[in-house]
Amino acid sequence: MTLEQDLVAALAKDLGPSAPQFLKRQCEAHLKKSPSSLTKADLDELAKWCYTGVKISLGEQTANKVKDNIIRLK
């Protein structure tokens, strides 16, 4: 699997079918790149932004789970 596929799978655990769109939005808005061009070096920054995005709508507990799932891919 690619890193993008791994990220979508990790996000889908908590975000369900919205995971691919959420990943795309976070990558393009904050990292200024597409999900397909992500590297493991991007994961800390991505985890930070995903945490922030999820916390707003789903709460801190879910946001922490999402962040941890992303960091585990390193």
mmCIF file of the N, C-alpha and C atoms, coordinates in Angstrom:
data_MODEL
# 
_entry.id   MODEL 
# 
loop_
_atom_site.group_PDB 
_atom_site.id 
_atom_site.type_symbol 
_atom_site.label_atom_id 
_atom_site.label_alt_id 
_atom_site.label_comp_id 
_atom_site.label_asym_id 
_atom_site.label_entity_id 
_atom_site.label_seq_id 
_atom_site.pdbx_PDB_ins_code 
_atom_site.Cartn_x 
_atom_site.Cartn_y 
_atom_site.Cartn_z 
_atom_site.occupancy 
_atom_site.B_iso_or_equiv 
_atom_site.pdbx_formal_charge 
_atom_site.auth_seq_id 
_atom_site.auth_comp_id 
_atom_site.auth_asym_id 
_atom_site.auth_atom_id 
_atom_site.pdbx_PDB_model_num 
ATOM 1   N N  . MET A 1 1  ? 0.839   -1.192 0.000  1.00 0.00 ? 1  MET A N  1 
ATOM 2   C CA . MET A 1 1  ? 0.000   0.000  0.000  1.00 0.00 ? 1  MET A CA 1 
ATOM 3   C C  . MET A 1 1  ? 0.877   1.247  0.000  1.00 0.00 ? 1  MET A C  1 
ATOM 4   N N  . THR A 1 2  ? 0.358   2.296  -0.594 1.00 0.00 ? 2  THR A N  1 
ATOM 5   C CA . THR A 1 2  ? 1.072   3.568  -0.592 1.00 0.00 ? 2  THR A CA 1 
ATOM 6   C C  . THR A 1 2  ? 0.830   4.281  0.733  1.00 0.00 ? 2  THR A C  1 
ATOM 7   N N  . LEU A 1 3  ? 1.623   5.303  0.994  1.00 0.00 ? 3  LEU A N  1 
ATOM 8   C CA . LEU A 1 3  ? 1.428   6.086  2.209  1.00 0.00 ? 3  LEU A CA 1 
ATOM 9   C C  . LEU A 1 3  ? 0.040   6.731  2.197  1.00 0.00 ? 3  LEU A C  1 
ATOM 10  N N  . GLU A 1 4  ? -0.387  7.210  1.055  1.00 0.00 ? 4  GLU A N  1 
ATOM 11  C CA . GLU A 1 4  ? -1.723  7.804  0.954  1.00 0.00 ? 4  GLU A CA 1 
ATOM 12  C C  . GLU A 1 4  ? -2.794  6.778  1.329  1.00 0.00 ? 4  GLU A C  1 
ATOM 13  N N  . GLN A 1 5  ? -2.696  5.575  0.833  1.00 0.00 ? 5  GLN A N  1 
ATOM 14  C CA . GLN A 1 5  ? -3.675  4.533  1.155  1.00 0.00 ? 5  GLN A CA 1 
ATOM 15  C C  . GLN A 1 5  ? -3.636  4.193  2.649  1.00 0.00 ? 5  GLN A C  1 
ATOM 16  N N  . ASP A 1 6  ? -2.431  4.133  3.204  1.00 0.00 ? 6  ASP A N  1 
ATOM 17  C CA . ASP A 1 6  ? -2.298  3.869  4.644  1.00 0.00 ? 6  ASP A CA 1 
ATOM 18  C C  . ASP A 1 6  ? -2.958  4.977  5.461  1.00 0.00 ? 6  ASP A C  1 
ATOM 19  N N  . LEU A 1 7  ? -2.773  6.218  5.030  1.00 0.00 ? 7  LEU A N  1 
ATOM 20  C CA . LEU A 1 7  ? -3.368  7.351  5.742  1.00 0.00 ? 7  LEU A CA 1 
ATOM 21  C C  . LEU A 1 7  ? -4.887  7.320  5.655  1.00 0.00 ? 7  LEU A C  1 
ATOM 22  N N  . VAL A 1 8  ? -5.414  7.047  4.480  1.00 0.00 ? 8  VAL A N  1 
ATOM 23  C CA . VAL A 1 8  ? -6.873  6.968  4.328  1.00 0.00 ? 8  VAL A CA 1 
ATOM 24  C C  . VAL A 1 8  ? -7.423  5.864  5.226  1.00 0.00 ? 8  VAL A C  1 
ATOM 25  N N  . ALA A 1 9  ? -6.767  4.728  5.260  1.00 0.00 ? 9  ALA A N  1 
ATOM 26  C CA . ALA A 1 9  ? -7.218  3.624  6.115  1.00 0.00 ? 9  ALA A CA 1 
ATOM 27  C C  . ALA A 1 9  ? -7.170  4.027  7.588  1.00 0.00 ? 9  ALA A C  1 
ATOM 28  N N  . ALA A 1 10 ? -6.113  4.716  7.996  1.00 0.00 ? 10 ALA A N  1 
ATOM 29  C CA . ALA A 1 10 ? -5.986  5.148  9.387  1.00 0.00 ? 10 ALA A CA 1 
ATOM 30  C C  . ALA A 1 10 ? -7.064  6.173  9.737  1.00 0.00 ? 10 ALA A C  1 
ATOM 31  N N  . LEU A 1 11 ? -7.315  7.103  8.840  1.00 0.00 ? 11 LEU A N  1 
ATOM 32  C CA . LEU A 1 11 ? -8.334  8.125  9.089  1.00 0.00 ? 11 LEU A CA 1 
ATOM 33  C C  . LEU A 1 11 ? -9.737  7.537  9.057  1.00 0.00 ? 11 LEU A C  1 
ATOM 34  N N  . ALA A 1 12 ? -9.959  6.554  8.202  1.00 0.00 ? 12 ALA A N  1 
ATOM 35  C CA . ALA A 1 12 ? -11.295 5.969  8.053  1.00 0.00 ? 12 ALA A CA 1 
ATOM 36  C C  . ALA A 1 12 ? -11.769 5.286  9.332  1.00 0.00 ? 12 ALA A C  1 
ATOM 37  N N  . LYS A 1 13 ? -10.848 4.884  10.184 1.00 0.00 ? 13 LYS A N  1 
ATOM 38  C CA . LYS A 1 13 ? -11.246 4.258  11.456 1.00 0.00 ? 13 LYS A CA 1 
ATOM 39  C C  . LYS A 1 13 ? -12.143 5.188  12.264 1.00 0.00 ? 13 LYS A C  1 
ATOM 40  N N  . ASP A 1 14 ? -11.870 6.495  12.182 1.00 0.00 ? 14 ASP A N  1 
ATOM 41  C CA . ASP A 1 14 ? -12.641 7.464  12.955 1.00 0.00 ? 14 ASP A CA 1 
ATOM 42  C C  . ASP A 1 14 ? -13.500 8.386  12.095 1.00 0.00 ? 14 ASP A C  1 
ATOM 43  N N  . LEU A 1 15 ? -13.146 8.553  10.828 1.00 0.00 ? 15 LEU A N  1 
ATOM 44  C CA . LEU A 1 15 ? -13.870 9.498  9.980  1.00 0.00 ? 15 LEU A CA 1 
ATOM 45  C C  . LEU A 1 15 ? -14.763 8.826  8.950  1.00 0.00 ? 15 LEU A C  1 
ATOM 46  N N  . GLY A 1 16 ? -14.655 7.513  8.827  1.00 0.00 ? 16 GLY A N  1 
ATOM 47  C CA . GLY A 1 16 ? -15.482 6.783  7.881  1.00 0.00 ? 16 GLY A CA 1 
ATOM 48  C C  . GLY A 1 16 ? -15.217 7.188  6.445  1.00 0.00 ? 16 GLY A C  1 
ATOM 49  N N  . PRO A 1 17 ? -16.265 7.231  5.637  1.00 0.00 ? 17 PRO A N  1 
ATOM 50  C CA . PRO A 1 17 ? -16.086 7.487  4.201  1.00 0.00 ? 17 PRO A CA 1 
ATOM 51  C C  . PRO A 1 17 ? -15.599 8.900  3.862  1.00 0.00 ? 17 PRO A C  1 
ATOM 52  N N  . SER A 1 18 ? -15.600 9.799  4.829  1.00 0.00 ? 18 SER A N  1 
ATOM 53  C CA . SER A 1 18 ? -15.101 11.154 4.559  1.00 0.00 ? 18 SER A CA 1 
ATOM 54  C C  . SER A 1 18 ? -13.579 11.242 4.633  1.00 0.00 ? 18 SER A C  1 
ATOM 55  N N  . ALA A 1 19 ? -12.916 10.153 4.991  1.00 0.00 ? 19 ALA A N  1 
ATOM 56  C CA . ALA A 1 19 ? -11.457 10.159 5.180  1.00 0.00 ? 19 ALA A CA 1 
ATOM 57  C C  . ALA A 1 19 ? -10.675 10.651 3.961  1.00 0.00 ? 19 ALA A C  1 
ATOM 58  N N  . PRO A 1 20 ? -10.947 10.169 2.742  1.00 0.00 ? 20 PRO A N  1 
ATOM 59  C CA . PRO A 1 20 ? -10.146 10.642 1.599  1.00 0.00 ? 20 PRO A CA 1 
ATOM 60  C C  . PRO A 1 20 ? -10.269 12.151 1.363  1.00 0.00 ? 20 PRO A C  1 
ATOM 61  N N  . GLN A 1 21 ? -11.481 12.667 1.475  1.00 0.00 ? 21 GLN A N  1 
ATOM 62  C CA . GLN A 1 21 ? -11.678 14.103 1.260  1.00 0.00 ? 21 GLN A CA 1 
ATOM 63  C C  . GLN A 1 21 ? -11.029 14.917 2.374  1.00 0.00 ? 21 GLN A C  1 
ATOM 64  N N  . PHE A 1 22 ? -11.130 14.443 3.602  1.00 0.00 ? 22 PHE A N  1 
ATOM 65  C CA . PHE A 1 22 ? -10.503 15.130 4.730  1.00 0.00 ? 22 PHE A CA 1 
ATOM 66  C C  . PHE A 1 22 ? -8.991  15.175 4.542  1.00 0.00 ? 22 PHE A C  1 
ATOM 67  N N  . LEU A 1 23 ? -8.400  14.055 4.160  1.00 0.00 ? 23 LEU A N  1 
ATOM 68  C CA . LEU A 1 23 ? -6.957  14.003 3.925  1.00 0.00 ? 23 LEU A CA 1 
ATOM 69  C C  . LEU A 1 23 ? -6.551  14.980 2.827  1.00 0.00 ? 23 LEU A C  1 
ATOM 70  N N  . LYS A 1 24 ? -7.286  14.974 1.752  1.00 0.00 ? 24 LYS A N  1 
ATOM 71  C CA . LYS A 1 24 ? -6.983  15.877 0.637  1.00 0.00 ? 24 LYS A CA 1 
ATOM 72  C C  . LYS A 1 24 ? -7.050  17.335 1.085  1.00 0.00 ? 24 LYS A C  1 
ATOM 73  N N  . ARG A 1 25 ? -8.080  17.687 1.807  1.00 0.00 ? 25 ARG A N  1 
ATOM 74  C CA . ARG A 1 25 ? -8.254  19.064 2.274  1.00 0.00 ? 25 ARG A CA 1 
ATOM 75  C C  . ARG A 1 25 ? -7.110  19.484 3.200  1.00 0.00 ? 25 ARG A C  1 
ATOM 76  N N  . GLN A 1 26 ? -6.728  18.613 4.130  1.00 0.00 ? 26 GLN A N  1 
ATOM 77  C CA . GLN A 1 26 ? -5.653  18.955 5.059  1.00 0.00 ? 26 GLN A CA 1 
ATOM 78  C C  . GLN A 1 26 ? -4.316  19.104 4.323  1.00 0.00 ? 26 GLN A C  1 
ATOM 79  N N  . CYS A 1 27 ? -4.051  18.205 3.405  1.00 0.00 ? 27 CYS A N  1 
ATOM 80  C CA . CYS A 1 27 ? -2.791  18.240 2.657  1.00 0.00 ? 27 CYS A CA 1 
ATOM 81  C C  . CYS A 1 27 ? -2.687  19.499 1.801  1.00 0.00 ? 27 CYS A C  1 
ATOM 82  N N  . GLU A 1 28 ? -3.732  19.781 1.055  1.00 0.00 ? 28 GLU A N  1 
ATOM 83  C CA . GLU A 1 28 ? -3.686  20.919 0.141  1.00 0.00 ? 28 GLU A CA 1 
ATOM 84  C C  . GLU A 1 28 ? -3.695  22.254 0.883  1.00 0.00 ? 28 GLU A C  1 
ATOM 85  N N  . ALA A 1 29 ? -4.477  22.355 1.938  1.00 0.00 ? 29 ALA A N  1 
ATOM 86  C CA . ALA A 1 29 ? -4.590  23.620 2.655  1.00 0.00 ? 29 ALA A CA 1 
ATOM 87  C C  . ALA A 1 29 ? -3.376  23.929 3.527  1.00 0.00 ? 29 ALA A C  1 
ATOM 88  N N  . HIS A 1 30 ? -2.816  22.922 4.154  1.00 0.00 ? 30 HIS A N  1 
ATOM 89  C CA . HIS A 1 30 ? -1.781  23.177 5.153  1.00 0.00 ? 30 HIS A CA 1 
ATOM 90  C C  . HIS A 1 30 ? -0.374  22.746 4.732  1.00 0.00 ? 30 HIS A C  1 
ATOM 91  N N  . LEU A 1 31 ? -0.271  21.678 3.964  1.00 0.00 ? 31 LEU A N  1 
ATOM 92  C CA . LEU A 1 31 ? 1.045   21.217 3.539  1.00 0.00 ? 31 LEU A CA 1 
ATOM 93  C C  . LEU A 1 31 ? 1.365   21.643 2.111  1.00 0.00 ? 31 LEU A C  1 
ATOM 94  N N  . LYS A 1 32 ? 0.363   22.164 1.420  1.00 0.00 ? 32 LYS A N  1 
ATOM 95  C CA . LYS A 1 32 ? 0.515   22.648 0.041  1.00 0.00 ? 32 LYS A CA 1 
ATOM 96  C C  . LYS A 1 32 ? 1.000   21.552 -0.901 1.00 0.00 ? 32 LYS A C  1 
ATOM 97  N N  . LYS A 1 33 ? 0.452   20.355 -0.718 1.00 0.00 ? 33 LYS A N  1 
ATOM 98  C CA . LYS A 1 33 ? 0.779   19.234 -1.609 1.00 0.00 ? 33 LYS A CA 1 
ATOM 99  C C  . LYS A 1 33 ? -0.386  18.277 -1.675 1.00 0.00 ? 33 LYS A C  1 
ATOM 100 N N  . SER A 1 34 ? -0.343  17.402 -2.652 1.00 0.00 ? 34 SER A N  1 
ATOM 101 C CA . SER A 1 34 ? -1.410  16.418 -2.795 1.00 0.00 ? 34 SER A CA 1 
ATOM 102 C C  . SER A 1 34 ? -1.113  15.217 -1.887 1.00 0.00 ? 34 SER A C  1 
ATOM 103 N N  . PRO A 1 35 ? -2.142  14.484 -1.509 1.00 0.00 ? 35 PRO A N  1 
ATOM 104 C CA . PRO A 1 35 ? -1.919  13.302 -0.670 1.00 0.00 ? 35 PRO A CA 1 
ATOM 105 C C  . PRO A 1 35 ? -0.973  12.285 -1.313 1.00 0.00 ? 35 PRO A C  1 
ATOM 106 N N  . SER A 1 36 ? -0.979  12.195 -2.630 1.00 0.00 ? 36 SER A N  1 
ATOM 107 C CA . SER A 1 36 ? -0.120  11.218 -3.307 1.00 0.00 ? 36 SER A CA 1 
ATOM 108 C C  . SER A 1 36 ? 1.359   11.582 -3.245 1.00 0.00 ? 36 SER A C  1 
ATOM 109 N N  . SER A 1 37 ? 1.665   12.828 -2.932 1.00 0.00 ? 37 SER A N  1 
ATOM 110 C CA . SER A 1 37 ? 3.072   13.239 -2.866 1.00 0.00 ? 37 SER A CA 1 
ATOM 111 C C  . SER A 1 37 ? 3.613   13.298 -1.436 1.00 0.00 ? 37 SER A C  1 
ATOM 112 N N  . LEU A 1 38 ? 2.829   12.854 -0.472 1.00 0.00 ? 38 LEU A N  1 
ATOM 113 C CA . LEU A 1 38 ? 3.280   12.853 0.922  1.00 0.00 ? 38 LEU A CA 1 
ATOM 114 C C  . LEU A 1 38 ? 4.429   11.873 1.133  1.00 0.00 ? 38 LEU A C  1 
ATOM 115 N N  . THR A 1 39 ? 5.310   12.238 2.052  1.00 0.00 ? 39 THR A N  1 
ATOM 116 C CA . THR A 1 39 ? 6.365   11.330 2.493  1.00 0.00 ? 39 THR A CA 1 
ATOM 117 C C  . THR A 1 39 ? 6.246   11.176 4.008  1.00 0.00 ? 39 THR A C  1 
ATOM 118 N N  . LYS A 1 40 ? 6.986   10.249 4.546  1.00 0.00 ? 40 LYS A N  1 
ATOM 119 C CA . LYS A 1 40 ? 6.954   10.053 5.996  1.00 0.00 ? 40 LYS A CA 1 
ATOM 120 C C  . LYS A 1 40 ? 7.443   11.286 6.741  1.00 0.00 ? 40 LYS A C  1 
ATOM 121 N N  . ALA A 1 41 ? 8.256   12.106 6.098  1.00 0.00 ? 41 ALA A N  1 
ATOM 122 C CA . ALA A 1 41 ? 8.730   13.349 6.711  1.00 0.00 ? 41 ALA A CA 1 
ATOM 123 C C  . ALA A 1 41 ? 7.587   14.348 6.923  1.00 0.00 ? 41 ALA A C  1 
ATOM 124 N N  . ASP A 1 42 ? 6.483   14.174 6.213  1.00 0.00 ? 42 ASP A N  1 
ATOM 125 C CA . ASP A 1 42 ? 5.328   15.068 6.338  1.00 0.00 ? 42 ASP A CA 1 
ATOM 126 C C  . ASP A 1 42 ? 4.379   14.666 7.460  1.00 0.00 ? 42 ASP A C  1 
ATOM 127 N N  . LEU A 1 43 ? 4.556   13.501 8.027  1.00 0.00 ? 43 LEU A N  1 
ATOM 128 C CA . LEU A 1 43 ? 3.547   12.958 8.932  1.00 0.00 ? 43 LEU A CA 1 
ATOM 129 C C  . LEU A 1 43 ? 3.373   13.752 10.220 1.00 0.00 ? 43 LEU A C  1 
ATOM 130 N N  . ASP A 1 44 ? 4.437   14.298 10.788 1.00 0.00 ? 44 ASP A N  1 
ATOM 131 C CA . ASP A 1 44 ? 4.281   15.081 12.019 1.00 0.00 ? 44 ASP A CA 1 
ATOM 132 C C  . ASP A 1 44 ? 3.418   16.317 11.769 1.00 0.00 ? 44 ASP A C  1 
ATOM 133 N N  . GLU A 1 45 ? 3.703   17.024 10.693 1.00 0.00 ? 45 GLU A N  1 
ATOM 134 C CA . GLU A 1 45 ? 2.932   18.223 10.358 1.00 0.00 ? 45 GLU A CA 1 
ATOM 135 C C  . GLU A 1 45 ? 1.488   17.855 10.008 1.00 0.00 ? 45 GLU A C  1 
ATOM 136 N N  . LEU A 1 46 ? 1.312   16.797 9.248  1.00 0.00 ? 46 LEU A N  1 
ATOM 137 C CA . LEU A 1 46 ? -0.023  16.346 8.895  1.00 0.00 ? 46 LEU A CA 1 
ATOM 138 C C  . LEU A 1 46 ? -0.811  15.945 10.139 1.00 0.00 ? 46 LEU A C  1 
ATOM 139 N N  . ALA A 1 47 ? -0.179  15.239 11.048 1.00 0.00 ? 47 ALA A N  1 
ATOM 140 C CA . ALA A 1 47 ? -0.847  14.811 12.282 1.00 0.00 ? 47 ALA A CA 1 
ATOM 141 C C  . ALA A 1 47 ? -1.326  16.018 13.077 1.00 0.00 ? 47 ALA A C  1 
ATOM 142 N N  . LYS A 1 48 ? -0.512  17.055 13.119 1.00 0.00 ? 48 LYS A N  1 
ATOM 143 C CA . LYS A 1 48 ? -0.886  18.277 13.834 1.00 0.00 ? 48 LYS A CA 1 
ATOM 144 C C  . LYS A 1 48 ? -2.153  18.893 13.233 1.00 0.00 ? 48 LYS A C  1 
ATOM 145 N N  . TRP A 1 49 ? -2.181  19.021 11.914 1.00 0.00 ? 49 TRP A N  1 
ATOM 146 C CA . TRP A 1 49 ? -3.331  19.644 11.263 1.00 0.00 ? 49 TRP A CA 1 
ATOM 147 C C  . TRP A 1 49 ? -4.567  18.760 11.314 1.00 0.00 ? 49 TRP A C  1 
ATOM 148 N N  . CYS A 1 50 ? -4.393  17.470 11.194 1.00 0.00 ? 50 CYS A N  1 
ATOM 149 C CA . CYS A 1 50 ? -5.542  16.565 11.292 1.00 0.00 ? 50 CYS A CA 1 
ATOM 150 C C  . CYS A 1 50 ? -6.119  16.609 12.704 1.00 0.00 ? 50 CYS A C  1 
ATOM 151 N N  . TYR A 1 51 ? -5.244  16.660 13.704 1.00 0.00 ? 51 TYR A N  1 
ATOM 152 C CA . TYR A 1 51 ? -5.699  16.786 15.088 1.00 0.00 ? 51 TYR A CA 1 
ATOM 153 C C  . TYR A 1 51 ? -6.587  18.019 15.238 1.00 0.00 ? 51 TYR A C  1 
ATOM 154 N N  . THR A 1 52 ? -6.097  19.143 14.725 1.00 0.00 ? 52 THR A N  1 
ATOM 155 C CA . THR A 1 52 ? -6.838  20.400 14.836 1.00 0.00 ? 52 THR A CA 1 
ATOM 156 C C  . THR A 1 52 ? -8.183  20.312 14.124 1.00 0.00 ? 52 THR A C  1 
ATOM 157 N N  . GLY A 1 53 ? -8.188  19.762 12.912 1.00 0.00 ? 53 GLY A N  1 
ATOM 158 C CA . GLY A 1 53 ? -9.424  19.649 12.143 1.00 0.00 ? 53 GLY A CA 1 
ATOM 159 C C  . GLY A 1 53 ? -10.442 18.727 12.774 1.00 0.00 ? 53 GLY A C  1 
ATOM 160 N N  . VAL A 1 54 ? -9.989  17.626 13.321 1.00 0.00 ? 54 VAL A N  1 
ATOM 161 C CA . VAL A 1 54 ? -10.906 16.660 13.936 1.00 0.00 ? 54 VAL A CA 1 
ATOM 162 C C  . VAL A 1 54 ? -11.407 17.165 15.287 1.00 0.00 ? 54 VAL A C  1 
ATOM 163 N N  . LYS A 1 55 ? -10.543 17.811 16.038 1.00 0.00 ? 55 LYS A N  1 
ATOM 164 C CA . LYS A 1 55 ? -10.930 18.296 17.367 1.00 0.00 ? 55 LYS A CA 1 
ATOM 165 C C  . LYS A 1 55 ? -12.116 19.248 17.287 1.00 0.00 ? 55 LYS A C  1 
ATOM 166 N N  . ILE A 1 56 ? -12.144 20.089 16.279 1.00 0.00 ? 56 ILE A N  1 
ATOM 167 C CA . ILE A 1 56 ? -13.213 21.069 16.124 1.00 0.00 ? 56 ILE A CA 1 
ATOM 168 C C  . ILE A 1 56 ? -14.576 20.389 15.999 1.00 0.00 ? 56 ILE A C  1 
ATOM 169 N N  . SER A 1 57 ? -14.620 19.306 15.239 1.00 0.00 ? 57 SER A N  1 
ATOM 170 C CA . SER A 1 57 ? -15.923 18.695 14.971 1.00 0.00 ? 57 SER A CA 1 
ATOM 171 C C  . SER A 1 57 ? -16.218 17.440 15.789 1.00 0.00 ? 57 SER A C  1 
ATOM 172 N N  . LEU A 1 58 ? -15.196 16.672 16.140 1.00 0.00 ? 58 LEU A N  1 
ATOM 173 C CA . LEU A 1 58 ? -15.447 15.389 16.805 1.00 0.00 ? 58 LEU A CA 1 
ATOM 174 C C  . LEU A 1 58 ? -14.891 15.294 18.222 1.00 0.00 ? 58 LEU A C  1 
ATOM 175 N N  . GLY A 1 59 ? -14.188 16.319 18.666 1.00 0.00 ? 59 GLY A N  1 
ATOM 176 C CA . GLY A 1 59 ? -13.694 16.334 20.035 1.00 0.00 ? 59 GLY A CA 1 
ATOM 177 C C  . GLY A 1 59 ? -12.249 15.890 20.182 1.00 0.00 ? 59 GLY A C  1 
ATOM 178 N N  . GLU A 1 60 ? -11.713 16.186 21.355 1.00 0.00 ? 60 GLU A N  1 
ATOM 179 C CA . GLU A 1 60 ? -10.292 15.949 21.624 1.00 0.00 ? 60 GLU A CA 1 
ATOM 180 C C  . GLU A 1 60 ? -9.924  14.469 21.661 1.00 0.00 ? 60 GLU A C  1 
ATOM 181 N N  . GLN A 1 61 ? -10.780 13.636 22.208 1.00 0.00 ? 61 GLN A N  1 
ATOM 182 C CA . GLN A 1 61 ? -10.467 12.211 22.305 1.00 0.00 ? 61 GLN A CA 1 
ATOM 183 C C  . GLN A 1 61 ? -10.284 11.600 20.908 1.00 0.00 ? 61 GLN A C  1 
ATOM 184 N N  . THR A 1 62 ? -11.199 11.873 20.017 1.00 0.00 ? 62 THR A N  1 
ATOM 185 C CA . THR A 1 62 ? -11.099 11.360 18.646 1.00 0.00 ? 62 THR A CA 1 
ATOM 186 C C  . THR A 1 62 ? -9.915  11.986 17.936 1.00 0.00 ? 62 THR A C  1 
ATOM 187 N N  . ALA A 1 63 ? -9.677  13.265 18.163 1.00 0.00 ? 63 ALA A N  1 
ATOM 188 C CA . ALA A 1 63 ? -8.545  13.951 17.542 1.00 0.00 ? 63 ALA A CA 1 
ATOM 189 C C  . ALA A 1 63 ? -7.221  13.317 17.964 1.00 0.00 ? 63 ALA A C  1 
ATOM 190 N N  . ASN A 1 64 ? -7.104  12.958 19.217 1.00 0.00 ? 64 ASN A N  1 
ATOM 191 C CA . ASN A 1 64 ? -5.886  12.295 19.691 1.00 0.00 ? 64 ASN A CA 1 
ATOM 192 C C  . ASN A 1 64 ? -5.709  10.929 19.037 1.00 0.00 ? 64 ASN A C  1 
ATOM 193 N N  . LYS A 1 65 ? -6.794  10.195 18.864 1.00 0.00 ? 65 LYS A N  1 
ATOM 194 C CA . LYS A 1 65 ? -6.717  8.889  18.199 1.00 0.00 ? 65 LYS A CA 1 
ATOM 195 C C  . LYS A 1 65 ? -6.242  9.052  16.758 1.00 0.00 ? 65 LYS A C  1 
ATOM 196 N N  . VAL A 1 66 ? -6.802  10.032 16.058 1.00 0.00 ? 66 VAL A N  1 
ATOM 197 C CA . VAL A 1 66 ? -6.408  10.290 14.667 1.00 0.00 ? 66 VAL A CA 1 
ATOM 198 C C  . VAL A 1 66 ? -4.927  10.645 14.599 1.00 0.00 ? 66 VAL A C  1 
ATOM 199 N N  . LYS A 1 67 ? -4.501  11.544 15.461 1.00 0.00 ? 67 LYS A N  1 
ATOM 200 C CA . LYS A 1 67 ? -3.084  11.959 15.489 1.00 0.00 ? 67 LYS A CA 1 
ATOM 201 C C  . LYS A 1 67 ? -2.177  10.762 15.746 1.00 0.00 ? 67 LYS A C  1 
ATOM 202 N N  . ASP A 1 68 ? -2.514  9.949  16.728 1.00 0.00 ? 68 ASP A N  1 
ATOM 203 C CA . ASP A 1 68 ? -1.702  8.772  17.051 1.00 0.00 ? 68 ASP A CA 1 
ATOM 204 C C  . ASP A 1 68 ? -1.650  7.788  15.902 1.00 0.00 ? 68 ASP A C  1 
ATOM 205 N N  . ASN A 1 69 ? -2.769  7.579  15.215 1.00 0.00 ? 69 ASN A N  1 
ATOM 206 C CA . ASN A 1 69 ? -2.800  6.657  14.077 1.00 0.00 ? 69 ASN A CA 1 
ATOM 207 C C  . ASN A 1 69 ? -1.897  7.146  12.941 1.00 0.00 ? 69 ASN A C  1 
ATOM 208 N N  . ILE A 1 70 ? -1.845  8.443  12.738 1.00 0.00 ? 70 ILE A N  1 
ATOM 209 C CA . ILE A 1 70 ? -0.964  9.005  11.691 1.00 0.00 ? 70 ILE A CA 1 
ATOM 210 C C  . ILE A 1 70 ? 0.490   8.838  12.090 1.00 0.00 ? 70 ILE A C  1 
ATOM 211 N N  . ILE A 1 71 ? 0.825   9.170  13.319 1.00 0.00 ? 71 ILE A N  1 
ATOM 212 C CA . ILE A 1 71 ? 2.219   9.081  13.793 1.00 0.00 ? 71 ILE A CA 1 
ATOM 213 C C  . ILE A 1 71 ? 2.712   7.635  13.722 1.00 0.00 ? 71 ILE A C  1 
ATOM 214 N N  . ARG A 1 72 ? 1.849   6.667  13.963 1.00 0.00 ? 72 ARG A N  1 
ATOM 215 C CA . ARG A 1 72 ? 2.254   5.249  13.900 1.00 0.00 ? 72 ARG A CA 1 
ATOM 216 C C  . ARG A 1 72 ? 2.732   4.825  12.517 1.00 0.00 ? 72 ARG A C  1 
ATOM 217 N N  . LEU A 1 73 ? 2.349   5.567  11.497 1.00 0.00 ? 73 LEU A N  1 
ATOM 218 C CA . LEU A 1 73 ? 2.764   5.219  10.122 1.00 0.00 ? 73 LEU A CA 1 
ATOM 219 C C  . LEU A 1 73 ? 4.220   5.582  9.837  1.00 0.00 ? 73 LEU A C  1 
ATOM 220 N N  . LYS A 1 74 ? 4.832   6.298  10.746 1.00 0.00 ? 74 LYS A N  1 
ATOM 221 C CA . LYS A 1 74 ? 6.238   6.658  10.545 1.00 0.00 ? 74 LYS A CA 1 
ATOM 222 C C  . LYS A 1 74 ? 7.090   5.418  10.626 1.00 0.00 ? 74 LYS A C  1 
# 
